[in-house]
């Protein structure tokens, strides 16, 4: 019969918890990298046509998980988090604060869906 001690039981439990913690950390890191990659991909697609952005008086911004199309009258924003994303449209003309509250919001999963919603929201704002 193998004798187990408190020390071996403790060390085994400690190693198990450490492995679980490393696995959670790695999964979180991969998720964050995927979210950031989606934001970069969308940004690159939008930045590929600077003449269109200039003609529509839009500026393009990228932060870690967010792509923003800024206009004097409105803001279109895509935020990528935990494999999901949302697209919002905010009207700055009627806002009482610098950060206008979203008027429209859509939950999406892909960069292509984000691009489609951005086009729809932009068409609503610019006639």
ROFITOR-510794 format. One record per residue: residue number from 1; residue in three letters; chain; x, y, z of N, C-alpha, C in turn. Coordinates in steps of 0.001 Angstrom, whole numbers, plus 500000, padded with zeros to 6 digits. Layout:
N
<n NUM | res ALA | chain A | n.east X | n.north Y | n.up Z | ca.east X | ca.north Y | ca.up Z | c.east X | c.north Y | c.up Z> .
...
END
This chain:
127
<n 1 | res UNK | chain A | n.east 500844 | n.north 498822 | n.up 500000 | ca.east 500000 | ca.north 500000 | ca.up 500000 | c.east 500891 | c.north 501243 | c.up 500000> .
<n 2 | res UNK | chain A | n.east 500541 | n.north 502187 | n.up 499140 | ca.east 501298 | ca.north 503423 | ca.up 499058 | c.east 500773 | c.north 504382 | c.up 500121> .
<n 3 | res UNK | chain A | n.east 501706 | n.north 504948 | n.up 500817 | ca.east 501352 | ca.north 505885 | ca.up 501875 | c.east 501367 | c.north 507298 | c.up 501311> .
<n 4 | res UNK | chain A | n.east 500290 | n.north 508009 | n.up 501478 | ca.east 500213 | ca.north 509407 | ca.up 501040 | c.east 500359 | c.north 510275 | c.up 502277> .
<n 5 | res UNK | chain A | n.east 501072 | n.north 511358 | n.up 502095 | ca.east 501273 | ca.north 512276 | ca.up 503217 | c.east 500566 | c.north 513582 | c.up 502922> .
<n 6 | res UNK | chain A | n.east 500435 | n.north 514384 | n.up 503917 | ca.east 499849 | ca.north 515707 | ca.up 503733 | c.east 500681 | c.north 516514 | c.up 502746> .
<n 7 | res UNK | chain A | n.east 502007 | n.north 516355 | n.up 502835 | ca.east 502895 | ca.north 517083 | ca.up 501940 | c.east 502633 | c.north 516708 | c.up 500481> .
<n 8 | res UNK | chain A | n.east 502566 | n.north 515423 | n.up 500167 | ca.east 502352 | ca.north 515022 | ca.up 498775 | c.east 500963 | c.north 515414 | c.up 498292> .
<n 9 | res UNK | chain A | n.east 499968 | n.north 515303 | n.up 499162 | ca.east 498615 | ca.north 515720 | ca.up 498789 | c.east 498577 | c.north 517223 | c.up 498523> .
<n 10 | res UNK | chain A | n.east 499239 | n.north 517985 | n.up 499398 | ca.east 499300 | ca.north 519440 | ca.up 499226 | c.east 500019 | c.north 519796 | c.up 497935> .
<n 11 | res UNK | chain A | n.east 501169 | n.north 519196 | n.up 497685 | ca.east 501944 | ca.north 519507 | ca.up 496487 | c.east 501175 | c.north 519141 | c.up 495222> .
<n 12 | res UNK | chain A | n.east 500461 | n.north 518028 | n.up 495243 | ca.east 499647 | ca.north 517644 | ca.up 494095 | c.east 498516 | c.north 518649 | c.up 493870> .
<n 13 | res UNK | chain A | n.east 497863 | n.north 519061 | n.up 494941 | ca.east 496786 | ca.north 520048 | ca.up 494827 | c.east 497328 | c.north 521388 | c.up 494342> .
<n 14 | res UNK | chain A | n.east 498452 | n.north 521791 | n.up 494873 | ca.east 499076 | ca.north 523047 | ca.up 494473 | c.east 499436 | c.north 523002 | c.up 492983> .
<n 15 | res UNK | chain A | n.east 500006 | n.north 521914 | n.up 492518 | ca.east 500366 | ca.north 521770 | ca.up 491106 | c.east 499117 | c.north 521787 | c.up 490222> .
<n 16 | res UNK | chain A | n.east 498052 | n.north 521131 | n.up 490660 | ca.east 496807 | ca.north 521125 | ca.up 489891 | c.east 496254 | c.north 522531 | c.up 489748> .
<n 17 | res UNK | chain A | n.east 496226 | n.north 523275 | n.up 490840 | ca.east 495712 | ca.north 524653 | ca.up 490803 | c.east 496577 | c.north 525547 | c.up 489930> .
<n 18 | res UNK | chain A | n.east 497879 | n.north 525348 | n.up 490007 | ca.east 498798 | ca.north 526148 | ca.up 489187 | c.east 498569 | c.north 525868 | c.up 487704> .
<n 19 | res UNK | chain A | n.east 498377 | n.north 524602 | n.up 487350 | ca.east 498123 | ca.north 524234 | ca.up 485950 | c.east 496801 | c.north 524830 | c.up 485477> .
<n 20 | res UNK | chain A | n.east 495773 | n.north 524806 | n.up 486306 | ca.east 494484 | ca.north 525402 | ca.up 485948 | c.east 494622 | c.north 526906 | c.up 485750> .
<n 21 | res UNK | chain A | n.east 495381 | n.north 527540 | n.up 486623 | ca.east 495592 | ca.north 528983 | ca.up 486515 | c.east 496326 | c.north 529333 | c.up 485226> .
<n 22 | res UNK | chain A | n.east 497354 | n.north 528580 | n.up 484891 | ca.east 498093 | ca.north 528819 | ca.up 483639 | c.east 497184 | c.north 528609 | c.up 482434> .
<n 23 | res UNK | chain A | n.east 496345 | n.north 527589 | n.up 482471 | ca.east 495431 | ca.north 527319 | ca.up 481355 | c.east 494420 | c.north 528459 | c.up 481194> .
<n 24 | res UNK | chain A | n.east 493886 | n.north 528977 | n.up 482309 | ca.east 492954 | ca.north 530111 | ca.up 482233 | c.east 493643 | c.north 531346 | c.up 481683> .
<n 25 | res UNK | chain A | n.east 494859 | n.north 531604 | n.up 482152 | ca.east 495617 | ca.north 532761 | ca.up 481694 | c.east 495884 | c.north 532654 | c.up 480193> .
<n 26 | res UNK | chain A | n.east 496281 | n.north 531481 | n.up 479724 | ca.east 496572 | ca.north 531282 | ca.up 478308 | c.east 495311 | c.north 531443 | c.up 477460> .
<n 27 | res UNK | chain A | n.east 494200 | n.north 530907 | n.up 477922 | ca.east 492936 | ca.north 531052 | ca.up 477188 | c.east 492540 | c.north 532527 | c.up 477104> .
<n 28 | res UNK | chain A | n.east 492709 | n.north 533259 | n.up 478181 | ca.east 492381 | ca.north 534693 | ca.up 478195 | c.east 493308 | c.north 535459 | c.up 477241> .
<n 29 | res UNK | chain A | n.east 494579 | n.north 535136 | n.up 477263 | ca.east 495537 | ca.north 535799 | ca.up 476370 | c.east 495167 | c.north 535547 | c.up 474911> .
<n 30 | res UNK | chain A | n.east 494827 | n.north 534316 | n.up 474570 | ca.east 494445 | ca.north 533996 | ca.up 473196 | c.east 493166 | c.north 534721 | c.up 472789> .
<n 31 | res UNK | chain A | n.east 492199 | n.north 534816 | n.up 473700 | ca.east 490958 | ca.north 535530 | ca.up 473406 | c.east 491236 | c.north 537006 | c.up 473151> .
<n 32 | res UNK | chain A | n.east 492070 | n.north 537606 | n.up 473997 | ca.east 492407 | ca.north 539015 | ca.up 473818 | c.east 493133 | c.north 539252 | c.up 472502> .
<n 33 | res UNK | chain A | n.east 494041 | n.north 538354 | n.up 472146 | ca.east 494755 | ca.north 538484 | ca.up 470877 | c.east 493792 | c.north 538379 | c.up 469700> .
<n 34 | res UNK | chain A | n.east 492826 | n.north 537467 | n.up 469790 | ca.east 491843 | ca.north 537309 | ca.up 468717 | c.east 490965 | c.north 538555 | c.up 468601> .
<n 35 | res UNK | chain A | n.east 490540 | n.north 539113 | n.up 469735 | ca.east 489725 | ca.north 540334 | ca.up 469717 | c.east 490510 | c.north 541491 | c.up 469094> .
<n 36 | res UNK | chain A | n.east 491756 | n.north 541634 | n.up 469502 | ca.east 492585 | ca.north 542713 | ca.up 468956 | c.east 492825 | c.north 542505 | c.up 467458> .
<n 37 | res UNK | chain A | n.east 493027 | n.north 541266 | n.up 467045 | ca.east 493235 | ca.north 540984 | ca.up 465618 | c.east 492006 | c.north 541365 | c.up 464802> .
<n 38 | res UNK | chain A | n.east 490812 | n.north 541113 | n.up 465333 | ca.east 489589 | ca.north 541518 | ca.up 464629 | c.east 489519 | c.north 543036 | c.up 464502> .
<n 39 | res UNK | chain A | n.east 489850 | n.north 543741 | n.up 465586 | ca.east 489833 | ca.north 545208 | ca.up 465535 | c.east 490842 | c.north 545713 | c.up 464507> .
<n 40 | res UNK | chain A | n.east 492026 | n.north 545140 | n.up 464494 | ca.east 493038 | ca.north 545555 | ca.up 463518 | c.east 492585 | c.north 545259 | c.up 462091> .
<n 41 | res UNK | chain A | n.east 491961 | n.north 544111 | n.up 461899 | ca.east 491494 | ca.north 543747 | ca.up 460552 | c.east 490437 | c.north 544734 | c.up 460061> .
<n 42 | res UNK | chain A | n.east 489469 | n.north 545054 | n.up 460920 | ca.east 488442 | ca.north 546027 | ca.up 460544 | c.east 489075 | c.north 547386 | c.up 460268> .
<n 43 | res UNK | chain A | n.east 489976 | n.north 547808 | n.up 461120 | ca.east 490658 | ca.north 549083 | ca.up 460921 | c.east 491376 | c.north 549114 | c.up 459577> .
<n 44 | res UNK | chain A | n.east 492078 | n.north 548040 | n.up 459251 | ca.east 492814 | ca.north 547990 | ca.up 457987 | c.east 491874 | c.north 548069 | c.up 456785> .
<n 45 | res UNK | chain A | n.east 490729 | n.north 547411 | n.up 456872 | ca.east 489744 | ca.north 547471 | ca.up 455786 | c.east 489253 | c.north 548904 | c.up 455606> .
<n 46 | res UNK | chain A | n.east 488926 | n.north 549560 | n.up 456714 | ca.east 488424 | ca.north 550934 | ca.up 456640 | c.east 489515 | c.north 551908 | c.up 456197> .
<n 47 | res UNK | chain A | n.east 490725 | n.north 551702 | n.up 456653 | ca.east 491835 | ca.north 552609 | ca.up 456320 | c.east 492280 | c.north 552459 | c.up 454873> .
<n 48 | res UNK | chain A | n.east 491880 | n.north 551390 | n.up 454224 | ca.east 492301 | ca.north 551143 | ca.up 452847 | c.east 491701 | c.north 552138 | c.up 451855> .
<n 49 | res UNK | chain A | n.east 490690 | n.north 552902 | n.up 452276 | ca.east 490059 | ca.north 553873 | ca.up 451370 | c.east 490026 | c.north 555257 | c.up 452024> .
<n 50 | res UNK | chain A | n.east 491189 | n.north 555889 | n.up 452145 | ca.east 491240 | ca.north 557190 | ca.up 452817 | c.east 490455 | c.north 558282 | c.up 452096> .
<n 51 | res UNK | chain A | n.east 490328 | n.north 558160 | n.up 450767 | ca.east 489571 | ca.north 559167 | ca.up 450016 | c.east 488092 | c.north 559132 | c.up 450411> .
<n 52 | res UNK | chain A | n.east 487545 | n.north 557938 | n.up 450584 | ca.east 486150 | ca.north 557805 | ca.up 450997 | c.east 485953 | c.north 558400 | c.up 452389> .
<n 53 | res UNK | chain A | n.east 486869 | n.north 558078 | n.up 453311 | ca.east 486768 | ca.north 558624 | ca.up 454671 | c.east 486820 | c.north 560151 | c.up 454637> .
<n 54 | res UNK | chain A | n.east 487729 | n.north 560697 | n.up 453853 | ca.east 487853 | ca.north 562154 | ca.up 453763 | c.east 486602 | c.north 562772 | c.up 453138> .
<n 55 | res UNK | chain A | n.east 486070 | n.north 562146 | n.up 452091 | ca.east 484876 | ca.north 562679 | ca.up 451430 | c.east 483676 | c.north 562699 | c.up 452372> .
<n 56 | res UNK | chain A | n.east 483610 | n.north 561749 | n.up 453283 | ca.east 482499 | ca.north 561677 | ca.up 454242 | c.east 482836 | c.north 562380 | c.up 455557> .
<n 57 | res UNK | chain A | n.east 483996 | n.north 563026 | n.up 455602 | ca.east 484470 | ca.north 563775 | ca.up 456782 | c.east 484559 | c.north 562882 | c.up 458014> .
<n 58 | res UNK | chain A | n.east 485126 | n.north 561707 | n.up 457813 | ca.east 485275 | ca.north 560734 | ca.up 458893 | c.east 486749 | c.north 560600 | c.up 459275> .
<n 59 | res UNK | chain A | n.east 486993 | n.north 560501 | n.up 460554 | ca.east 488323 | ca.north 560139 | ca.up 461022 | c.east 488236 | c.north 558741 | c.up 461610> .
<n 60 | res UNK | chain A | n.east 489303 | n.north 558003 | n.up 461487 | ca.east 489349 | ca.north 556610 | ca.up 461903 | c.east 490320 | c.north 556465 | c.up 463056> .
<n 61 | res UNK | chain A | n.east 489885 | n.north 555758 | n.up 464097 | ca.east 490732 | ca.north 555531 | ca.up 465267 | c.east 490712 | c.north 554056 | c.up 465622> .
<n 62 | res UNK | chain A | n.east 491834 | n.north 553584 | n.up 466130 | ca.east 491944 | ca.north 552210 | ca.up 466607 | c.east 492554 | c.north 552225 | c.up 467988> .
<n 63 | res UNK | chain A | n.east 491884 | n.north 551583 | n.up 468926 | ca.east 492494 | ca.north 551319 | ca.up 470220 | c.east 492546 | c.north 549805 | c.up 470348> .
<n 64 | res UNK | chain A | n.east 492924 | n.north 549301 | n.up 471457 | ca.east 493177 | ca.north 547849 | ca.up 471585 | c.east 492044 | c.north 546982 | c.up 471047> .
<n 65 | res UNK | chain A | n.east 490811 | n.north 547214 | n.up 471422 | ca.east 489692 | ca.north 546381 | ca.up 470978 | c.east 488603 | c.north 547181 | c.up 470267> .
<n 66 | res UNK | chain A | n.east 488857 | n.north 548430 | n.up 469968 | ca.east 487814 | ca.north 549317 | ca.up 469469 | c.east 488244 | c.north 550031 | c.up 468194> .
<n 67 | res UNK | chain A | n.east 487306 | n.north 550093 | n.up 467253 | ca.east 487486 | ca.north 550880 | ca.up 466035 | c.east 486387 | c.north 551941 | c.up 466039> .
<n 68 | res UNK | chain A | n.east 486773 | n.north 553191 | n.up 465806 | ca.east 485817 | ca.north 554299 | ca.up 465834 | c.east 485920 | c.north 555093 | c.up 464541> .
<n 69 | res UNK | chain A | n.east 484754 | n.north 555362 | n.up 463964 | ca.east 484633 | ca.north 556323 | ca.up 462876 | c.east 483984 | c.north 557558 | c.up 463481> .
<n 70 | res UNK | chain A | n.east 484731 | n.north 558636 | n.up 463472 | ca.east 484292 | ca.north 559873 | ca.up 464125 | c.east 483909 | c.north 560895 | c.up 463069> .
<n 71 | res UNK | chain A | n.east 482786 | n.north 561557 | n.up 463282 | ca.east 482295 | ca.north 562628 | ca.up 462419 | c.east 481889 | c.north 563767 | c.up 463348> .
<n 72 | res UNK | chain A | n.east 481778 | n.north 564955 | n.up 462848 | ca.east 481371 | ca.north 566077 | ca.up 463697 | c.east 479984 | c.north 565860 | c.up 464286> .
<n 73 | res UNK | chain A | n.east 479116 | n.north 565139 | n.up 463586 | ca.east 477731 | ca.north 564962 | ca.up 464025 | c.east 477428 | c.north 563607 | c.up 464672> .
<n 74 | res UNK | chain A | n.east 478284 | n.north 562621 | n.up 464465 | ca.east 477987 | ca.north 561288 | ca.up 464985 | c.east 479270 | c.north 560488 | c.up 465190> .
<n 75 | res UNK | chain A | n.east 479116 | n.north 559375 | n.up 465889 | ca.east 480231 | ca.north 558467 | ca.up 466144 | c.east 479750 | c.north 557035 | c.up 465890> .
<n 76 | res UNK | chain A | n.east 480501 | n.north 556297 | n.up 465081 | ca.east 480241 | ca.north 554883 | ca.up 464845 | c.east 481377 | c.north 554112 | c.up 465515> .
<n 77 | res UNK | chain A | n.east 481002 | n.north 553126 | n.up 466322 | ca.east 482008 | ca.north 552436 | ca.up 467134 | c.east 481779 | c.north 550929 | c.up 467081> .
<n 78 | res UNK | chain A | n.east 482871 | n.north 550183 | n.up 466941 | ca.east 482825 | ca.north 548722 | ca.up 467001 | c.east 483760 | c.north 548290 | c.up 468115> .
<n 79 | res UNK | chain A | n.east 483225 | n.north 547488 | n.up 469032 | ca.east 484003 | ca.north 547006 | ca.up 470176 | c.east 484013 | c.north 545488 | c.up 470161> .
<n 80 | res UNK | chain A | n.east 485208 | n.north 544918 | n.up 470189 | ca.east 485392 | ca.north 543467 | ca.up 470170 | c.east 485778 | c.north 543000 | c.up 471569> .
<n 81 | res UNK | chain A | n.east 485027 | n.north 542027 | n.up 472108 | ca.east 485340 | ca.north 541509 | ca.up 473444 | c.east 484797 | c.north 540094 | c.up 473595> .
<n 82 | res UNK | chain A | n.east 485662 | n.north 539214 | n.up 474073 | ca.east 485305 | ca.north 537830 | ca.up 474378 | c.east 484663 | c.north 537119 | c.up 473190> .
<n 83 | res UNK | chain A | n.east 485198 | n.north 537357 | n.up 471993 | ca.east 484703 | ca.north 536694 | ca.up 470803 | c.east 483417 | c.north 537277 | c.up 470249> .
<n 84 | res UNK | chain A | n.east 482815 | n.north 538188 | n.up 470951 | ca.east 481606 | ca.north 538873 | ca.up 470487 | c.east 481968 | c.north 540327 | c.up 470207> .
<n 85 | res UNK | chain A | n.east 481079 | n.north 540992 | n.up 469527 | ca.east 481327 | ca.north 542389 | ca.up 469193 | c.east 480014 | c.north 543142 | c.up 469195> .
<n 86 | res UNK | chain A | n.east 480128 | n.north 544451 | n.up 469337 | ca.east 478928 | ca.north 545262 | ca.up 469145 | c.east 479295 | c.north 546509 | c.up 468359> .
<n 87 | res UNK | chain A | n.east 478315 | n.north 546942 | n.up 467593 | ca.east 478440 | ca.north 548139 | ca.up 466770 | c.east 477426 | c.north 549134 | c.up 467300> .
<n 88 | res UNK | chain A | n.east 477870 | n.north 550375 | n.up 467517 | ca.east 476946 | ca.north 551401 | ca.up 467998 | c.east 477055 | c.north 552644 | c.up 467121> .
<n 89 | res UNK | chain A | n.east 475951 | n.north 553360 | n.up 467086 | ca.east 475874 | ca.north 554645 | ca.up 466402 | c.east 475375 | c.north 555660 | c.up 467420> .
<n 90 | res UNK | chain A | n.east 476105 | n.north 556738 | n.up 467571 | ca.east 475721 | ca.north 557770 | ca.up 468522 | c.east 475604 | c.north 559115 | c.up 467817> .
<n 91 | res UNK | chain A | n.east 474561 | n.north 559857 | n.up 468143 | ca.east 474307 | ca.north 561172 | ca.up 467553 | c.east 474906 | c.north 562238 | c.up 468457> .
<n 92 | res UNK | chain A | n.east 475892 | n.north 562961 | n.up 467972 | ca.east 476532 | ca.north 564000 | ca.up 468767 | c.east 475776 | c.north 565324 | c.up 468712> .
<n 93 | res UNK | chain A | n.east 474854 | n.north 565454 | n.up 467761 | ca.east 474120 | ca.north 566708 | ca.up 467601 | c.east 473191 | c.north 566981 | c.up 468771> .
<n 94 | res UNK | chain A | n.east 472630 | n.north 565924 | n.up 469340 | ca.east 471667 | ca.north 566097 | ca.up 470436 | c.east 472250 | c.north 565684 | c.up 471785> .
<n 95 | res UNK | chain A | n.east 473525 | n.north 565341 | n.up 471817 | ca.east 474159 | ca.north 564879 | ca.up 473050 | c.east 474370 | c.north 566039 | c.up 474012> .
<n 96 | res UNK | chain A | n.east 474175 | n.north 565760 | n.up 475284 | ca.east 474423 | ca.north 566775 | ca.up 476307 | c.east 475815 | c.north 566621 | c.up 476910> .
<n 97 | res UNK | chain A | n.east 476487 | n.north 565509 | n.up 476603 | ca.east 477862 | ca.north 565297 | ca.up 477068 | c.east 478746 | c.north 565011 | c.up 475859> .
<n 98 | res UNK | chain A | n.east 480031 | n.north 565024 | n.up 476088 | ca.east 480989 | ca.north 564787 | ca.up 475019 | c.east 480836 | c.north 563371 | c.up 474461> .
<n 99 | res UNK | chain A | n.east 480519 | n.north 562413 | n.up 475307 | ca.east 480342 | ca.north 561025 | ca.up 474867 | c.east 478859 | c.north 560770 | c.up 474653> .
<n 100 | res UNK | chain A | n.east 478451 | n.north 560862 | n.up 473419 | ca.east 477044 | ca.north 560692 | ca.up 473078 | c.east 476589 | c.north 559266 | c.up 473361> .
<n 101 | res UNK | chain A | n.east 475378 | n.north 559157 | n.up 473869 | ca.east 474806 | ca.north 557837 | ca.up 474139 | c.east 474419 | c.north 557169 | c.up 472822> .
<n 102 | res UNK | chain A | n.east 474635 | n.north 555871 | n.up 472723 | ca.east 474290 | ca.north 555184 | ca.up 471469 | c.east 472795 | c.north 555238 | c.up 471178> .
<n 103 | res UNK | chain A | n.east 472458 | n.north 555495 | n.up 469915 | ca.east 471064 | ca.north 555446 | ca.up 469467 | c.east 470750 | c.north 554070 | c.up 468921> .
<n 104 | res UNK | chain A | n.east 471735 | n.north 553463 | n.up 468295 | ca.east 471558 | ca.north 552152 | ca.up 467692 | c.east 472672 | c.north 551253 | c.up 468179> .
<n 105 | res UNK | chain A | n.east 472315 | n.north 549961 | n.up 468345 | ca.east 473319 | ca.north 549002 | ca.up 468797 | c.east 472989 | c.north 547647 | c.up 468209> .
<n 106 | res UNK | chain A | n.east 474014 | n.north 546956 | n.up 467729 | ca.east 473835 | ca.north 545614 | ca.up 467183 | c.east 474952 | c.north 544718 | c.up 467695> .
<n 107 | res UNK | chain A | n.east 474594 | n.north 543514 | n.up 468105 | ca.east 475580 | ca.north 542511 | ca.up 468488 | c.east 475945 | c.north 541707 | c.up 467248> .
<n 108 | res UNK | chain A | n.east 477224 | n.north 541535 | n.up 467032 | ca.east 477707 | ca.north 540845 | ca.up 465841 | c.east 478802 | c.north 539866 | c.up 466236> .
<n 109 | res UNK | chain A | n.east 479206 | n.north 539034 | n.up 465282 | ca.east 480251 | ca.north 538051 | ca.up 465566 | c.east 481465 | c.north 538172 | c.up 464662> .
<n 110 | res UNK | chain A | n.east 481306 | n.north 538713 | n.up 463460 | ca.east 482424 | ca.north 538733 | ca.up 462519 | c.east 482773 | c.north 540157 | c.up 462089> .
<n 111 | res UNK | chain A | n.east 483953 | n.north 540298 | n.up 461535 | ca.east 484391 | ca.north 541582 | ca.up 460988 | c.east 483482 | c.north 541977 | c.up 459823> .
<n 112 | res UNK | chain A | n.east 483069 | n.north 540999 | n.up 459038 | ca.east 482197 | ca.north 541284 | ca.up 457905 | c.east 480851 | c.north 541847 | c.up 458368> .
<n 113 | res UNK | chain A | n.east 480303 | n.north 541289 | n.up 459452 | ca.east 479054 | ca.north 541816 | ca.up 460003 | c.east 479265 | c.north 543228 | c.up 460532> .
<n 114 | res UNK | chain A | n.east 480409 | n.north 543474 | n.up 461146 | ca.east 480714 | ca.north 544825 | ca.up 461639 | c.east 480743 | c.north 545810 | c.up 460483> .
<n 115 | res UNK | chain A | n.east 481390 | n.north 545426 | n.up 459404 | ca.east 481478 | ca.north 546296 | ca.up 458232 | c.east 480092 | c.north 546570 | c.up 457652> .
<n 116 | res UNK | chain A | n.east 479263 | n.north 545549 | n.up 457597 | ca.east 477897 | ca.north 545708 | ca.up 457084 | c.east 477089 | c.north 546683 | c.up 457943> .
<n 117 | res UNK | chain A | n.east 477166 | n.north 546543 | n.up 459262 | ca.east 476428 | ca.north 547445 | ca.up 460149 | c.east 476988 | c.north 548868 | c.up 460090> .
<n 118 | res UNK | chain A | n.east 478307 | n.north 549000 | n.up 459996 | ca.east 478887 | ca.north 550336 | ca.up 459853 | c.east 478345 | c.north 551004 | c.up 458590> .
<n 119 | res UNK | chain A | n.east 478268 | n.north 550262 | n.up 457505 | ca.east 477742 | ca.north 550824 | ca.up 456250 | c.east 476286 | c.north 551233 | c.up 456412> .
<n 120 | res UNK | chain A | n.east 475488 | n.north 550410 | n.up 457093 | ca.east 474080 | ca.north 550742 | ca.up 457321 | c.east 473946 | c.north 551997 | c.up 458175> .
<n 121 | res UNK | chain A | n.east 474694 | n.north 552053 | n.up 459263 | ca.east 474611 | ca.north 553214 | ca.up 460154 | c.east 475108 | c.north 554473 | c.up 459442> .
<n 122 | res UNK | chain A | n.east 476169 | n.north 554338 | n.up 458646 | ca.east 476691 | ca.north 555482 | ca.up 457912 | c.east 475654 | c.north 555972 | c.up 456887> .
<n 123 | res UNK | chain A | n.east 474989 | n.north 555053 | n.up 456216 | ca.east 473948 | ca.north 555424 | ca.up 455250 | c.east 472787 | c.north 556136 | c.up 455952> .
<n 124 | res UNK | chain A | n.east 472487 | n.north 555722 | n.up 457194 | ca.east 471446 | ca.north 556412 | ca.up 457963 | c.east 471854 | c.north 557839 | c.up 458307> .
<n 125 | res UNK | chain A | n.east 473118 | n.north 558052 | n.up 458563 | ca.east 473606 | ca.north 559371 | ca.up 458995 | c.east 473883 | c.north 560301 | c.up 457821> .
<n 126 | res UNK | chain A | n.east 474400 | n.north 559753 | n.up 456743 | ca.east 474772 | ca.north 560571 | ca.up 455583 | c.east 473854 | c.north 560199 | c.up 454427> .
<n 127 | res UNK | chain A | n.east 473014 | n.north 561110 | n.up 454057 | ca.east 472044 | ca.north 560824 | ca.up 452992 | c.east 472546 | c.north 561329 | c.up 451665> .
END
